[in-house]
Amino acid sequence: MRPEIGLPPDVSSEGWRIDALLHHTLIAVGVIALVATVWLLWALISSRRNKTPRYSHGVSRGAIAIPLSIAAVIFFAVDARLFAISTSDLDVLTDVAAAEADPNAVRIEINAHQWAWDVRYAGIDGRFATADDVVVLDELRIPRGAPIIVQLAAVDVIHSFSIPGLRIKQDVVPGTLQTVWFEATATGQLEIACAQHCGVNHYKMRGVVTVMPPAAFSAWQEQASRDAERTRAVFRKAIADGAKARAVLDWGWAWQP
């Protein structure tokens, strides 16, 4: 298998913003490194020609003005530009309200814990934490071309929900509820990873995202919801400890707008 070079393929509607920011940064750093290298080589060569060394305490106007001017050029040409781009991008990437307004939006709850991702979909009734909810482990099924809104919680330590192919990474802190949104543009499978070390079995927090055609996703969700109602009752009877049953099945929460 040939190793991949560069970033993972981007299959999200807004992922190009992240890639553009990284490319701007790499180009700027590359240009600065090239200029600094040429400058050092020039200093090395010129000093070999001039055998009489010159010393400076850096207190002259020129010695102060030159570094300040270089720093100002770098700041306004690189840092200020990156700040402006990232600020405008954040207005789009954090606009959950716009994603919520889309009639095709899919809402998902994910509960992170050592060492897995519990995933919950509202069932046919459209409400969370009810008997027909679809609950799966380490698997996220989503339709192509629709906004996906995910509310994230954690029950033990800090985790970080990361889907590199969708350019998504969000820390999940116990006691808080985080919301992210994204939209997949191509079908296929992607990887969910935990980007924050969360314990000795951190490496096990791997999940799979399956991007499906919209019709196939709707059919799966409806069938899974009907199956959930039947299996939930059987599962409750099979677990003698009622507290354990609630922990496994009823961890969902009312959707937070």
Secondary structure, 3 states (H helix, E strand, C coil): CCCCCCCCCCCECCHHHHHHHHHHHHHHHHHHHHHHHHHHHHHHHHHHHCCCCCCCCCCCHHHHHHHHHHHHHHHHHHHHHHHHHHHHHHHHHCCHHHHHHCCCCEEEEEEEECCEEEEEECCCCCCCCCCCCEEEECEEEEECCCCEEEEEEECCCCEEEEEHHHCEEEEECCCCCEEEEECECCCEEEEEEECCCCCCCHHHCEEEEEEECHHHHHHHHHHHHHHHHHHHHHHHHHCCCHHHHHHHHCCCCCCCC
